Amino acid sequence: MGTNQPWEHPDWYDLHDTTWTAGPEREPEHYRELLLALPPLDHDDHLVDVGAGTGKLASLITGGYPRLGQVTLLEPNERKLALARERLVQANPEMTVDIVALSLGEGAPLPPGVQGNIVTIGSVLMPIMILRGGTLADGLVWLQKALADVISMARPGGWVYALETLAAPWDQGTPEMPARRLSLIELSDEFEQAGLVGVECVYRFRDRVVLRGHIPSGD
Ligand SMILES: C[S@@+](CC[C@H](N)C(=O)[O-])C[C@H]1O[C@@H](n2cnc3c(N)ncnc32)[C@H](O)[C@@H]1O
């Protein structure tokens, strides 16, 4: 990496050092932007939220669209998953809420018949790529498998929405270097390689983005 990179400039460095990361205080705004970017959801719609955690994103979406017909929450941590389901059912007793305890991208068989027309990913892909360790090349292999899992749980013509935190400008390691977050171009390329079309960044604030892509309708 050359010494003329922007972060080598002391003033640029001081401005960006702790400023780059979007910051937890703005997190509700980023999640709300994903909600606002969704198409209208109603009785016939099926939301699949992967890496659902304790249901933060799914609760926001079902709060905005209380007539949404069916929700499937996928999350490997069974205690988080149970809490997420409890939250959704308490707030929306009429809604069908199914849970699946599973890790994406690990070759585990996916539940048969789960075909959402909206699949959401709330801050899962980039953090898990890093937490798994290994090289960037290893991380990309996992990401590609995880996206294949995501797409196989989506209906033709449906949408995939992801809220992710991108790499900082200085995070530029090559594939043999440790796993890192991706740039917007790299993440968009992965979405396209996975088979999504019309991939678009519908919101960005510094390192926080909402990306969406369409599943081809097969017509
Ligand atoms: C940063 S949290 C985000 C949770 C939730 N989507 C939200 O926005 O609050 C990432 C979640 O991904 C889950 N996770 C970890 N490995 C995963 C995998 N391989 N597939 C799906 N989810 C995974 C974690 O257990 C954690 O709940």
The ligand as a MOL file (V3000), in Angstrom:
LIG
                    3D

  0  0  0     0  0            999 V3000
M  V30 BEGIN CTAB
M  V30 COUNTS 27 29 0 0 0
M  V30 BEGIN ATOM
M  V30 1 C -24.9680 -8.8910 14.4040 0
M  V30 2 S -26.1860 -10.0990 14.7310 0 CHG=1
M  V30 3 C -27.6010 -9.4290 13.8920 0
M  V30 4 C -28.9010 -9.9640 14.4250 0
M  V30 5 C -30.1730 -9.3810 13.7920 0
M  V30 6 N -30.2480 -9.6300 12.3710 0
M  V30 7 C -30.2540 -7.9090 14.0620 0
M  V30 8 O -30.1560 -7.1670 13.1150 0
M  V30 9 O -30.3830 -7.5450 15.2220 0 CHG=-1
M  V30 10 C -25.6900 -11.4690 13.6850 0
M  V30 11 C -26.5060 -12.7380 13.9260 0
M  V30 12 O -26.1080 -13.7490 12.9960 0
M  V30 13 C -26.1470 -14.9950 13.6640 0
M  V30 14 N -25.2910 -15.9560 12.9350 0
M  V30 15 C -24.0370 -16.3760 13.2330 0
M  V30 16 N -23.6000 -17.2540 12.2990 0
M  V30 17 C -24.5970 -17.3660 11.4020 0
M  V30 18 C -24.7650 -18.1220 10.2030 0
M  V30 19 N -23.7810 -18.9040 9.7350 0
M  V30 20 N -25.9300 -18.0260 9.5460 0
M  V30 21 C -26.9170 -17.2210 9.9890 0
M  V30 22 N -26.8210 -16.4660 11.1010 0
M  V30 23 C -25.6780 -16.5470 11.8030 0
M  V30 24 C -25.6500 -14.6820 15.0670 0
M  V30 25 O -26.0260 -15.6900 15.9960 0
M  V30 26 C -26.2970 -13.3180 15.3180 0
M  V30 27 O -27.5520 -13.4560 15.9630 0
M  V30 END ATOM
M  V30 BEGIN BOND
M  V30 1 1 1 2
M  V30 2 1 2 3
M  V30 3 1 2 10
M  V30 4 1 3 4
M  V30 5 1 4 5
M  V30 6 1 5 6
M  V30 7 1 5 7
M  V30 8 2 7 8
M  V30 9 1 7 9
M  V30 10 1 10 11
M  V30 11 1 11 12
M  V30 12 1 11 26
M  V30 13 1 12 13
M  V30 14 1 13 14
M  V30 15 1 13 24
M  V30 16 1 14 15
M  V30 17 1 14 23
M  V30 18 2 15 16
M  V30 19 1 16 17
M  V30 20 1 17 18
M  V30 21 2 17 23
M  V30 22 1 18 19
M  V30 23 2 18 20
M  V30 24 1 20 21
M  V30 25 2 21 22
M  V30 26 1 22 23
M  V30 27 1 24 25
M  V30 28 1 24 26
M  V30 29 1 26 27
M  V30 END BOND
M  V30 END CTAB
M  END
